[in-house]
Amino acid sequence: MISEPELEGEWGADRPAGQAAQPGQEPAQKAERAAARRRPWAWALAGAVLASAGWAAVPELRDRYAATPRIAYRHEENLCRRTGLEGLVKATAPVMTRHPSHREGPAVDWAHCEYFTEWETGGTSYHMQVLVELHKKADPAVEFGQGSGLFPEALSAAAAAEAAEVPGLGERALMVEAPAYISGPRLRVLDGGAVFTLSVTWLGDVDKGGGTPGPDEDAVKAAMIEDMRALMGGLRK
């Protein structure tokens, strides 16, 4: 038969056998043991409350990050150091000067580089531009191919609609023929929350025969595709 002190827990686990409680200590010891029994329940209740709050926040966090495009590329402040457009240089002329620029903003980070070749009498000079836009707030796929962009001479929607698809380059790539007042094509690529634009324009000196010298346009376009592929590979995270 279990005695009454054992039922009530009068004997502490750390008390030597046969040692009785001192007068005046029993109420304090009982209160301490009762608090110890309540402690695990208090921690369990607090844990349940925190877990419930955490699960309640999951949908909000999921919705917040689902609306933010995942950018697969890093921002490069000096884009001129990232690419020398080796393919285009071989297809056109050596680059004499380069001018980088960049900006970081709440919605878009962009980096830009302009390349100029030397002017030669009776020859052709070239102006090449590379622009990388990293879209941090909105998916650029919505407006891609509609003529939008940061270039001052942004193409019209009608010109963009006549662009030729370039397979095997990013999520989507377009080779756009420039308007009549601009000589040279433009390559635009959408991939991983980023938009890449590479343009080439040239100005030829009129020779004695009345013709205007210029590059092999097919070779220029092929070089643009390869240089773009190399640029994207170098900036990928």
C-alpha positions in Angstrom: 0.0 0.0 0.0 1.3 3.4 -1.0 1.6 5.8 1.9 0.1 9.3 1.8 3.5 11.1 1.7 4.4 9.1 -1.5 1.2 10.1 -3.2 1.7 13.7 -2.4 5.3 13.7 -3.4 6.5 14.7 0.0 9.9 13.1 -0.6 12.2 14.9 -3.0 14.4 12.9 -5.4 17.4 14.6 -4.0 16.6 14.0 -0.3 18.5 11.1 1.4 16.3 8.3 2.5 15.0 8.7 6.0 15.6 12.4 6.1 12.4 14.2 7.0 11.4 17.7 6.0 12.2 20.4 8.4 9.4 22.2 10.0 8.4 25.3 8.0 9.9 24.0 4.7 7.0 21.9 3.5 4.9 24.8 2.0 7.8 26.2 0.1 8.9 22.9 -1.2 5.4 22.0 -2.3 5.1 25.3 -4.1 8.5 24.8 -5.9 7.5 21.3 -7.0 4.1 22.5 -8.3 5.9 25.3 -10.3 8.3 22.7 -11.7 5.4 20.6 -12.8 3.7 23.6 -14.5 6.9 24.7 -16.3 6.9 22.1 -19.1 3.2 22.9 -19.9 4.0 26.7 -20.0 6.9 26.1 -22.5 4.7 23.7 -24.6 1.9 26.3 -24.7 4.4 29.1 -25.7 5.8 26.9 -28.4 2.4 26.1 -29.8 1.6 29.8 -29.9 4.8 30.6 -31.8 4.3 27.8 -34.2 0.8 28.9 -34.9 2.1 32.5 -35.6 4.8 31.1 -37.8 2.4 29.1 -39.9 0.1 32.0 -40.2 2.9 34.1 -41.7 3.9 31.5 -44.3 1.2 32.4 -46.9 2.1 36.1 -46.6 5.8 35.4 -47.1 5.1 33.1 -49.9 2.9 35.6 -51.7 5.5 38.4 -51.2 8.4 36.4 -52.7 6.2 34.9 -55.5 5.5 38.4 -56.7 9.2 39.2 -56.9 11.0 38.0 -60.0 14.0 35.7 -59.5 17.0 37.4 -61.0 19.5 34.9 -62.3 22.2 37.5 -63.1 24.3 39.9 -61.0 24.7 43.6 -61.4 28.0 44.8 -63.0 28.9 48.4 -62.4 31.5 48.6 -65.2 30.0 46.6 -68.0 32.8 47.6 -70.3 35.2 45.5 -68.2 32.9 42.5 -68.5 32.8 42.2 -72.3 35.1 43.4 -75.1 32.6 42.2 -77.8 35.4 40.1 -79.3 33.2 38.7 -82.0 31.9 42.0 -83.2 35.3 43.5 -83.2 36.5 40.9 -85.6 33.4 41.4 -87.8 33.6 45.3 -87.8 36.6 47.2 -86.5 38.8 47.6 -83.4 37.3 49.6 -80.5 39.0 52.8 -79.7 37.0 54.1 -76.7 34.5 52.7 -74.2 32.1 54.6 -71.9 30.5 52.7 -69.0 27.5 53.8 -66.9 25.2 52.2 -64.4 22.5 52.9 -61.9 20.8 51.0 -59.1 17.2 51.7 -58.3 14.3 50.3 -56.3 12.7 48.6 -59.4 15.6 48.2 -61.9 19.3 48.0 -61.8 21.0 48.7 -65.1 24.5 48.8 -66.6 25.4 50.2 -69.9 28.5 50.4 -72.1 29.1 52.3 -75.4 31.9 51.3 -77.8 33.2 53.6 -80.5 35.6 52.7 -83.3 38.0 55.1 -85.0 36.8 57.1 -88.0 38.6 56.4 -91.3 38.2 58.4 -94.5 36.5 56.1 -97.1 35.8 53.5 -94.4 33.1 52.8 -91.8 32.9 53.7 -88.1 30.8 51.8 -85.6 28.9 52.5 -82.5 28.0 49.5 -80.3 26.0 49.5 -77.1 25.3 46.9 -74.5 22.6 47.3 -71.9 21.7 44.9 -69.0 18.5 45.5 -67.0 17.8 43.6 -63.9 14.1 43.9 -63.0 13.5 43.6 -59.2 9.8 44.4 -58.9 7.9 43.4 -62.1 8.4 40.5 -64.5 10.0 42.0 -67.7 8.4 39.2 -69.8 5.1 41.2 -69.8 6.5 44.0 -71.9 9.3 42.2 -73.7 9.1 42.6 -77.4 6.9 45.6 -77.3 9.6 48.2 -78.1 10.2 49.3 -74.5 13.7 49.7 -73.0 16.1 52.2 -71.7 17.8 53.1 -75.0 17.0 56.7 -76.1 16.1 55.4 -79.6 13.7 52.8 -78.3 12.1 50.9 -81.1 8.4 51.3 -81.8 6.0 48.4 -81.1 5.5 48.1 -84.9 9.2 47.6 -85.5 9.5 45.1 -82.5 6.5 43.1 -84.0 8.6 42.4 -87.1 11.6 41.1 -85.1 12.9 37.7 -85.9 13.0 35.1 -83.1 16.5 33.8 -82.2 16.3 30.2 -81.0 18.5 28.8 -78.2 19.3 32.1 -76.5 17.7 32.8 -73.1 14.0 32.4 -72.5 13.3 34.5 -75.6 15.5 36.4 -78.0 14.7 38.9 -80.8 16.8 40.2 -83.6 15.3 43.6 -84.6 16.1 45.4 -87.8 16.7 49.1 -87.1 14.5 51.9 -88.6 15.6 53.3 -91.9 17.4 56.2 -90.2 19.6 53.9 -88.2 22.0 51.4 -89.9 22.4 48.2 -87.9 20.5 45.5 -86.0 19.6 45.1 -82.4 19.5 41.9 -80.4 17.3 41.7 -77.3 17.2 38.8 -74.9 14.9 38.0 -72.0 16.2 35.6 -69.4 16.1 35.1 -65.6 14.4 38.4 -64.7 16.9 40.3 -66.9 16.7 42.0 -70.3 19.9 42.2 -72.4 20.2 44.5 -75.4 23.0 44.7 -77.9 22.9 47.2 -80.7 25.3 48.0 -83.6 25.1 51.0 -85.8 27.5 52.2 -88.5 28.2 55.2 -90.6 30.1 54.8 -93.9 32.0 57.4 -95.8 30.7 57.7 -99.4 33.4 56.4 -101.8 34.1 57.8 -105.3 31.8 55.3 -106.9 28.9 56.6 -104.9 28.5 53.5 -102.8 28.5 53.4 -99.0 30.9 50.7 -97.5 29.5 48.6 -94.7 30.0 45.3 -92.9 28.7 41.9 -93.8 25.4 42.1 -91.9 25.0 38.3 -91.6 28.4 38.1 -90.0 27.6 41.0 -87.7 24.4 39.3 -86.5 26.2 36.0 -85.9 28.8 37.8 -83.9 26.2 39.6 -81.8 24.6 36.3 -80.9 27.9 34.8 -79.8 29.0 37.9 -77.9 25.6 38.0 -76.1 25.9 34.4 -75.2 29.3 35.0 -73.6 28.1 38.1 -71.8 25.2 36.2 -70.2 27.4 33.4 -69.2 29.8 35.8 -67.5 27.1 37.6 -65.5 25.1 34.5 -64.5 25.0 33.9 -60.7 
